Amino acid sequence: MEPAEVMARYRRGEISRRDVLRLLSVVGLSSAALPLLGREASAAEELSMVIWEGYADPSFAATFEGANDATISATPMTSSDDAFARLQASGGSNFDLVSASNDVSQRLIDAGLVQPIDPSRLSNYNDLYPQFQKPSYITKDDQLYGANFAWGPTLMIYNSEQVTEEPTSWQALLDETYAGKISTWNAPIQIAQYALLLDSKPENPYELTDEQLAQVKDLLLQQKPLIRTYWNYGDELKQLLASGEVVISDAWPYVAVGSREAGIPVVEVFPSEGVTGWSDSWMLTAGAKNVDLAYKWMDFMIGPDGQMGVLNNNNYAITNKTVIEGLDEQVRSDLRMDNIEEGYDQILMWRNVPNYDKWLQVWQEATTG
């Protein structure tokens, strides 16, 4: 095989770096060409991504790296806005993949920072529940832009030893009874959750008028003196619950699961007004350099090893029906995976917010200072 063909096959992902060096050594080129080939091979074997923390944990990512002779370079993001800014800075060419939540996925698509994917290249795609195969938040003009791999509702949780009467409404997060021991997630998308408390409940809490935004701002300003802190990460909230500094909050199911495992009597509530929810997808950036390797990662992450990695490492609900059906019933129940066909439709899943700049301004003005 000619050296040019060796490198061409490597770039297409058909052979590994080890194969490149072995084949070139046969024709006596490996030593002379090693500096150049080393640079090319190193660039080609590294998969670069910006992710929510834990989505490339070595506990499962090492399996992928070993099987594909690859190295994962993962940059944690602090928020969806952070991910958007990082990709926008280079037009989507500084990473191969982003683990985008459904509050930012449409913005990434509209900005041209991600590209459509071909689901036929994903061997595990047909094992996803229908809800996760082609959801609206990663679809545009009938083209799919991501592989949906994790999700969850935002519920209300409370310490049953400190809150003796079970709350049934999000109004409990504005109850002076719990002043100084209330928390809420520090993210503008939470405006949708509080919009559910408006006298005239919006049909779509992600499309609010200026008047409705002003009403939500009033609620947040009313809440602010009662807040112990605005939490940023689930582990942070678990610590606050463990110390007793917080007794009631909105949260994701994995926070409740982890808290109970630590002996904290945390109870989950599905408030009467409804709940919002998130769903994360692997999206291929517009300037991805390692497209073939990125597809392999997406397929891995919606397959058994990646799905169990997310479940065990993050305690998040997953999307592969075959994997979920093999789980213990208690695990399925804890993470709301026991009735996905019906339960998923009860969640007001995050959507693109058309006037997001105004949401950001309202959130900042109501929660800071």
Secondary structure, DSSP 4 states (H G I P E B T S, - for coil): --HHHHHHHHHTTSS-HHHHHHHHHHTT-HHHHHHHHHHHHHHHHEEEEEESTTTT-HHHHHHHHHHHT-EEEEEE-SSHHHHHHHHHTTTT-S-SEEEEETTTHHHHHHTT-B----GGG-TTGGGB-HHHHS-GGGEETTEE--EEEEEEE-EEEEETTT--S---SGGGGG-GGGTTSEEEE--GGGHHHHHTTSSS--SSTTS--HHHHHHHHHHHHHHGGGEEEEE-SHHHHHHHHHHTS-SEEEE-HHHHHHHHHTT--EEEE--TT-EEEEEEEEEEBTT-S-HHHHHHHHHHHTSHHHHHHHHHHH--EE-BHHHHHTS-HHHHHHTT-SSHHHHGGGEEE----TTHHHHHHHHHHHH--
